[in-house]
Amino acid sequence: MQVSKTLDYALRSLTLMSSSPVSTYRMKDISEQRNIPLNYLAKIMRKLVNKGIVRSRVGPDGGYVLEKPPSDINLKDVYEAIEGEMRVVDCMDKDALCTFYESCPQIPVWDKLHVSLTDILKRTTIEDMVKQNHL
């Protein structure tokens, strides 16, 4: 299991926006400060805007702002904004059809992992990540 580069970049962006008194961030500044390619960042920010995690502002003082406090942005919301619905294996997708589903010995393990991972991501906020970085 591995965190995608896209999710990593999204979290880098959000922790930057949460750890500074600056309220509006230009994409160029986020890109430079977090070492994220600008074109890649534009796609990420669009996804975060679409899910209501950040808001874009237009005009000379435009850029991106957090839509809610960092303490109200959990990692599960960020994950789902970037990756879509979380699932550990494809066969656990509610729309998947697996001929082995009824007799599969793997399902209890993947289900426990999914529940634990979901719980950790729900309980961890962007604010928590920022605080850990400053210990």
N, C-alpha and C positions, 0 to 999 in steps of 0.2 A: 504494500500500500504506500502511496506517495501523494503528497500534496502537489497539486498542479502549479505550474509557474504563474498561471493567471490568478489563482487564489492567493498565492504568495504576494504577488504584486498588489492585489486589492487590499490585503492586510497591511502591507507596507504603506500604502497610500492613506488608509484610514487611521493608522497609528500616528502618522505624521500630522494629519489634520486634527488629531485629538491631543497632541502633546505640545501644542504651541498656542500662544494667545492670538495668533493670526486667525481671523474668522473666515476669510475667503482665500482660497488657494488657486493660483493659476496653474493650469495643467503643466506648463513648462517648468514651473518651480517644483512641482511634485516629481516630475520626470527627472530633473537634475538632482534633487536631494535624495531620492530613493533609487536612483539608477535604473529607471524603467524606460524602455523605448517609448517615445511620444505616441506613435501610432498605436501601439499595443495598449497604452494607458487610455487613449481615447475610447477604445472598445470597452475597457473595464469600467470606466466612469459612466458610460452609457448604460451598462447593466446595473450599476449601483443607483443611478438616477431612476431607472425603470422600476426598481424595487423599493424606492422611497428611502434609501439609506443616505444618499446625498442629494443635493439640489444644485442645479446649475444657475448661475446668475450671468446675465448678459450685460454688455456695456463696458465702459472704460475700467470700471472697478470689478469687472466680472471674474468669474472663476467658479469654484465649487465650494460648497459649505456642507457641513453635516446637517442632515434633516432633523436629527434628534440627538440628545446628549450621548456621549460615548458609553455611559453606563447603561443605556437602553439599546445598544446595538450588540447583539450577541453573535457569536461566530457561526451559529447555525443559520441565521438570517443571511450573513455574508456568504457562507458556503452556497446556500440555495440561490442567491442572486447570481453567483458566478457559475456554478456547476449544475444547477437544477436540483430536483428532488434527490435527497441523499439515499443511497442504497449501497449495501456492501457488495452484493453480487446481483447480476442481472435476473436470476431466477426468483429473487425476492420482490421484484417489481410486481405490483398488483395486477398489471395487464399481461405479464409473461405467462406463457404456458410451458410447463416442464412436465414431461412424462414421468419423471422420477419424484415429483414433489411429495407424494403421499408416503414414500418409503425412503426418502433421502436422509442419511445420517448427518449431513452437513448443516442442515437448516437450523437446528438448535444452537449450534456454535455461531453461525453468521447472525442469527437473530440476537443472541446475547451481545455480540460485538456491536451490532447496529444500535441496540438500546443504550449500551454504555457510551458509545461514541456520540450519539445524539444528546445524551444527558450532559456530557462534558462540554459539547459545543453550545448547548442552550445556557449552561451556567457560566460560561466564560464570555466576558464582554471585551470590547475594544479598550475600555477603561482599565480592565484587569491587565491586559497586555501592556499598556503604557506604563502602569505602575510597576510591573515586573521588570521592565526595562530600566527603571530608575532605582533599583535596589542597590 
